[in-house]
Amino acid sequence: MERRRQRVSDVVMDCLALSDGTIATLTGYNRYEDIDRVQAELVQLALEMPTATSWMEVWDTYIERRKR
């Protein structure tokens, strides 16, 4: 159980560490308020995905949810 908590923590930290440039490139946004909002949404989603193994998995889920 401790191992899974560490992985979730790592994924959350990875989402927090994403640079503004990375998020801007992925989203096409250039306003910091939009970039910060997306990053906050990614962190929240990472917290909701305890089995996620990378920020990219969280990103893929984020994109899928936005399509709905």
BAMAR-268268 format. One record per atom (N, C-alpha, C): residue in three letters; x, y, z. Coordinates in steps of 0.1 Angstrom, whole numbers, plus 2048, in hexadecimal, padded with zeros to 3 digits. Layout:
BAMAR-268268
ALAXYZ;...
***
This chain:
BAMAR-268268
MET8087F4800;MET800800800;MET80980D800;GLU81380D807;GLU81C818808;GLU82281B7FA;ARG8258117F3;ARG82B8137E5;ARG82181B7DC;ARG8148177DD;ARG80B81E7D4;ARG80982D7D9;ARG8098307E5;ARG80983E7EA;ARG8158467E5;GLN8208407E5;GLN82C8477E0;GLN82B84A7D1;ARG8268407C9;ARG8248427BB;ARG81A84E7B8;VAL80F84E7BF;VAL8058597BE;VAL80C8667C1;SER8138667CC;SER81A8727D0;SER8248777C5;ASP82B86E7BF;ASP8348717B4;ASP82D8777A8;VAL8228717A5;VAL81A87679A;VAL81488479C;VAL8108867A8;VAL80B8937AC;VAL81689D7AB;MET8218997B1;MET82D8A27B0;MET8318A57A2;ASP83189B79A;ASP83489D78B;ASP82A8A7785;CYS81E8A6788;CYS8148B0783;CYS8178BE788;LEU81B8BF794;LEU81E8CC79A;LEU82B8D1794;ALA8348C978F;ALA8408CD78A;ALA8408D077B;LEU8358CD774;LEU8348D0766;LEU8368DF764;SER83E8E275B;SER8418F0758;SER8368F7751;ASP835904752;ASP82B90C74B;ASP82D90973C;GLY839908737;GLY83C906729;GLY8368F9724;THR8388EE72C;THR8328E1729;THR8238E2728;ILE81D8E8732;ILE80E8E9732;ILE8098F1726;ALA8118FC724;ALA80D905718;ALA80E8FD70B;THR8188F670A;THR81A8EE6FD;THR80F8E36FC;LEU80B8DD707;LEU8018D2706;LEU7F38D8703;THR7F18E4709;THR7E38EA708;THR7E18F46FD;GLY7EC8FB6FA;GLY7EB9066F1;GLY7E89136F8;TYR7E6913706;TYR7E491F70E;TYR7F092770F;ASN7EF934710;ASN7FA93C713;ASN7F894671F;ARG7ED946725;ARG7EA94E730;ARG7ED94673D;TYR7F494C746;TYR7F8944752;TYR7EC94075A;GLU7E294775B;GLU7D6943762;GLU7D093675C;ASP7D093574F;ASP7CB929749;ASP7D491D74C;ILE7E192074B;ILE7EB91574D;ILE7EB91075C;ASP7E991A765;ASP7E8916773;ASP7DC90E776;ARG7D191276F;ARG7C490A771;ARG7C68FC76C;VAL7CC8FA761;VAL7CE8ED75B;VAL7D78E5765;GLN7E18EB76A;GLN7EA8E4773;GLN7E38E0780;ALA7DA8E8785;ALA7D38E5791;ALA7C98D978E;GLU7C38DA782;GLU7BA8CF77E;GLU7C28C177D;LEU7CE8C2778;LEU7D68B6777;LEU7DA8B0784;VAL7DD8B978D;VAL7E18B579B;VAL7D58AE7A1;GLN7C98B57A0;GLN7BD8AF7A6;GLN7BA8A17A0;LEU7BB8A0793;LEU7B989478C;LEU7C3889791;ALA7CF88D792;ALA7D9883797;ALA7D687E7A5;LEU7D08877AD;LEU7CC8827BA;LEU7C08787BA;GLU7B887A7AF;GLU7AC8717AD;GLU7B08647A6;MET7BD8637A2;MET7C185779A;MET7CC8507A2;PRO7C98497AC;PRO7D38437B5;PRO7DC8387AE;THR7D78337A2;THR7DF82979B;THR7E882F790;ALA7E783C78E;ALA7EE843783;ALA7FD841785;THR80483E77B;THR81383C77C;THR81B847776;SER81585176F;SER81C85C76A;SER813868768;TRP819874766;TRP811880763;TRP80B87E755;MET81187774D;MET80C87573F;MET7FE86D73F;GLU7FD864748;GLU7F185C74A;GLU7E686674F;VAL7E986E758;VAL7E087875D;VAL7DC882752;TRP7E6886749;TRP7E388F73E;TRP7D9888734;ASP7DB87C731;ASP7D3874728;ASP7C487472D;THR7C387273A;THR7B5871740;THR7AF87F740;TYR7B7889743;TYR7B3897742;TYR7AD89A734;ILE7B489772A;ILE7B089971C;ILE7A3892719;GLU7A288571D;GLU79687D71B;GLU78A884722;ARG78C88872E;ARG78088E735;ARG77C89C72F;ARG7858A3729;ARG7828AF723;ARG77A8AD716;LYS77C8A2710;LYS77589F703;LYS76689C706;ARG762898712;ARG754895715;ARG74C8A1715;
***
